[in-house]
């Protein structure tokens, strides 16, 4: 994924929302969470539509990487600020992210 992104950039190809979605999910699953976050920010700068799946990928990462409380707070807030329809998988990711930092109150608030 990293190599293909570099090749596309050299060729002058402009990523679309699908390209961003795939790269963000790939980086997150690889544990390259900062790279995934950078791509998310790049996608917003390019005024691409931000699907809820990207928040899911950024909140869950690879399932093993530690997401600090500050990161969970930031991405939970960014999800709310985006004012997009949130699907059940994304709600589950947010609740799981709060549970992973030991905050049952925040997890319950999202559940309610």
C-alpha positions as CSV (number, residue, x, y, z in Angstrom):
1,X,0.0,0.0,0.0
2,X,2.8,2.4,0.9
3,X,4.6,1.7,-2.4
4,X,1.5,2.1,-4.5
5,X,0.7,5.5,-2.8
6,X,4.2,6.7,-3.7
7,X,3.9,5.5,-7.3
8,X,0.5,7.2,-7.6
9,X,1.9,10.4,-6.3
10,X,4.8,10.3,-8.7
11,X,2.4,9.8,-11.6
12,X,0.3,12.7,-10.5
13,X,-2.7,10.7,-9.7
14,X,-5.2,12.3,-7.4
15,X,-6.7,9.9,-4.8
16,X,-10.5,9.7,-4.5
17,X,-12.5,8.7,-1.5
18,X,-12.2,4.9,-2.3
19,X,-8.4,5.2,-2.5
20,X,-8.3,7.0,0.8
21,X,-10.6,4.4,2.4
22,X,-8.4,1.5,1.3
23,X,-5.2,3.2,2.4
24,X,-6.5,4.3,5.8
25,X,-7.9,0.9,6.5
26,X,-4.6,-0.8,5.4
27,X,-2.4,1.5,7.5
28,X,-4.6,1.1,10.5
29,X,-4.6,-2.7,10.2
30,X,-0.8,-2.6,9.9
31,X,-0.6,-0.6,13.1
32,X,0.6,2.5,11.2
33,X,-1.9,4.6,13.0
34,X,-0.2,8.0,12.6
35,X,0.1,7.4,8.9
36,X,-3.6,6.5,8.8
37,X,-4.5,9.7,10.8
38,X,-2.3,11.8,8.4
39,X,-4.2,10.3,5.4
40,X,-7.5,11.1,7.1
41,X,-6.4,14.7,7.5
42,X,-5.2,14.8,3.9
43,X,-8.6,13.4,2.7
44,X,-10.4,16.2,4.6
45,X,-8.0,18.9,3.1
46,X,-8.8,17.5,-0.4
47,X,-12.5,18.0,0.6
48,X,-13.3,14.3,0.1
49,X,-16.4,12.9,1.7
50,X,-15.4,11.3,5.0
51,X,-17.2,8.0,5.5
52,X,-17.9,6.6,9.0
53,X,-15.7,3.6,8.1
54,X,-12.6,5.8,8.4
55,X,-13.5,6.6,12.0
56,X,-13.9,2.9,12.7
57,X,-10.5,2.1,11.2
58,X,-8.8,4.9,13.2
59,X,-10.6,4.0,16.5
60,X,-9.8,0.3,16.2
61,X,-6.5,0.3,14.5
62,X,-5.1,-3.2,14.1
63,X,-6.9,-4.4,17.2
64,X,-3.6,-4.7,19.1
65,X,-2.1,-1.3,19.1
66,X,-2.7,0.8,22.2
67,X,-4.9,3.8,21.6
68,X,-4.2,6.4,24.3
69,X,-7.1,8.1,26.0
70,X,-6.3,11.4,24.3
71,X,-6.5,9.7,20.9
72,X,-9.9,8.1,21.7
73,X,-11.2,11.5,23.0
74,X,-10.0,13.2,19.8
75,X,-11.4,10.7,17.3
76,X,-14.7,10.4,19.2
77,X,-15.1,14.1,19.1
78,X,-14.1,14.3,15.5
79,X,-16.7,11.7,14.7
80,X,-19.4,13.8,16.4
81,X,-18.2,17.0,14.8
82,X,-18.4,15.3,11.3
83,X,-22.2,15.1,11.7
84,X,-22.4,11.9,9.6
85,X,-24.7,9.0,10.0
86,X,-23.0,6.5,12.3
87,X,-23.5,2.8,11.6
88,X,-23.6,0.1,14.3
89,X,-20.0,-1.0,13.5
90,X,-18.7,2.5,14.2
91,X,-20.7,2.8,17.4
92,X,-19.2,-0.6,18.5
93,X,-15.7,0.7,17.6
94,X,-16.2,3.8,19.7
95,X,-17.6,1.9,22.7
96,X,-14.7,-0.6,22.4
97,X,-12.2,2.2,22.2
98,X,-13.5,3.8,25.4
99,X,-13.6,0.4,27.1
100,X,-10.0,-0.2,26.1
101,X,-8.9,2.9,28.0
102,X,-11.0,1.8,31.0
103,X,-13.7,4.4,30.8
104,X,-17.0,2.6,31.3
105,X,-18.9,5.8,31.7
106,X,-17.9,7.1,28.3
107,X,-18.6,3.7,26.8
108,X,-22.1,3.7,28.3
109,X,-22.7,7.3,27.2
110,X,-22.1,6.2,23.6
111,X,-24.3,3.1,24.1
112,X,-27.2,5.1,25.4
